[in-house]
Amino acid sequence: MSKLRVPIKRLKNSINLGLPSYASESSVGADLLAAISETLTLPPGDRRLVPSGIAIALPKGYEAQVRPRSGLALKYGVTCLNSPGTIDSDYRGEISVILINHGSEAFHISRGMRIAQLVIAPYCSADWDVTL
């Protein structure tokens, strides 16, 4: 398995938080952490934009996808609203996660909680051939 070197910038809200990490050697997604200063409560049916505290510089020809964590979805009904969320190779801003609570109880998001996964993948663009 080859690894892609991706420049990453820690933002001020990610001080003392870890970088995205893979749970195992075979994991496809790296866990994104909540870079919030105080606990966020997500009532049933509500959605929030949760910052990750990082910005990345993907090389051209790659995208990053923000995907839900299956454990949060199964146990609490919490998932990513626009899944997968696409991060283009020219985006340099903070990666944030739109979380929604489909569960029946309020969900509490604490600083450093694993809230989503980041998957990096190659892509190709299309040239369109119009046919009749």
C-alpha positions in Angstrom: 0.0 0.0 0.0 1.3 3.4 -0.9 0.8 6.5 1.1 0.2 10.0 -0.1 1.9 12.9 1.7 -0.6 15.6 2.4 0.3 18.9 3.9 -1.9 19.7 6.9 -2.3 22.9 9.0 -3.4 22.9 12.6 -5.7 25.8 13.2 -6.0 27.7 16.5 -9.0 25.8 17.6 -7.2 22.5 17.4 -4.4 23.2 19.9 -3.8 20.0 22.0 -5.9 17.8 19.7 -4.5 15.0 17.6 -4.3 14.9 13.9 -6.7 12.8 11.9 -5.7 9.2 12.5 -6.4 5.7 11.3 -7.8 3.2 13.8 -5.8 0.3 12.1 -3.4 -0.3 9.3 -6.2 -1.4 7.1 -8.6 1.5 7.9 -9.7 3.6 4.8 -10.9 6.6 6.8 -9.0 8.8 9.2 -11.0 10.0 12.2 -11.8 13.7 12.3 -12.0 15.3 15.8 -14.4 18.0 17.1 -12.3 21.2 17.5 -14.8 23.0 19.8 -14.2 24.9 23.0 -17.2 23.6 24.9 -19.6 20.8 24.6 -22.2 21.2 21.9 -25.7 19.7 22.3 -27.4 18.4 19.2 -31.2 18.0 19.9 -33.2 15.4 17.9 -33.8 16.7 14.4 -31.2 19.4 14.7 -28.0 19.9 12.6 -24.8 21.7 13.3 -21.5 22.6 11.5 -18.7 21.2 13.7 -15.2 22.4 13.0 -12.3 19.9 12.8 -9.5 22.4 13.4 -7.5 21.4 10.3 -6.9 22.5 6.8 -5.3 20.3 4.2 -3.6 20.9 0.8 -4.5 18.0 -1.4 -2.5 17.5 -4.6 -4.4 17.9 -7.9 -6.1 14.7 -8.9 -7.2 13.9 -5.4 -10.3 14.6 -3.3 -11.2 14.1 0.3 -14.6 12.7 1.4 -16.1 13.4 4.8 -18.1 10.3 5.8 -20.1 9.4 8.8 -18.9 7.1 11.6 -21.0 4.0 11.7 -20.9 3.8 15.5 -22.4 7.2 15.9 -25.1 6.4 13.4 -26.0 3.0 14.9 -25.9 3.9 18.6 -27.2 7.5 18.5 -28.7 8.2 15.1 -26.1 10.9 14.4 -24.7 11.1 10.9 -23.2 13.5 8.3 -25.9 15.4 6.5 -24.2 15.7 3.1 -22.6 12.3 2.9 -20.1 12.0 1.5 -19.1 15.6 1.7 -16.5 16.4 -1.0 -13.4 18.5 -0.4 -11.8 19.6 -3.7 -8.1 19.6 -4.2 -8.1 23.4 -4.4 -9.9 24.0 -1.1 -7.6 25.3 1.6 -10.1 26.3 4.3 -11.0 24.5 7.6 -12.6 21.1 7.2 -16.0 21.1 9.0 -18.6 18.4 9.4 -22.4 18.9 9.1 -23.8 16.6 11.7 -27.5 15.8 12.1 -29.2 14.0 14.9 -31.8 11.5 13.6 -32.0 9.9 17.1 -34.7 10.3 19.7 -32.4 11.9 22.4 -30.1 14.9 22.5 -26.5 14.1 21.5 -23.6 15.8 23.2 -20.4 16.5 21.2 -17.3 17.1 23.3 -13.9 18.5 22.4 -11.8 15.9 20.7 -14.7 13.5 20.0 -14.3 11.5 16.8 -17.2 12.9 14.7 -16.5 11.7 11.1 -14.0 10.0 8.8 -11.9 11.5 6.1 -11.2 9.4 3.0 -8.7 10.5 0.4 -9.1 9.2 -3.1 -7.9 9.9 -6.7 -10.4 11.2 -9.2 -10.6 12.0 -12.9 -12.5 14.7 -14.7 -14.5 14.2 -17.8 -14.5 15.8 -21.2 -18.0 15.6 -22.6 -18.6 14.1 -26.0 -22.1 15.2 -27.1 -23.9 12.5 -29.1 -27.2 12.6 -31.0 
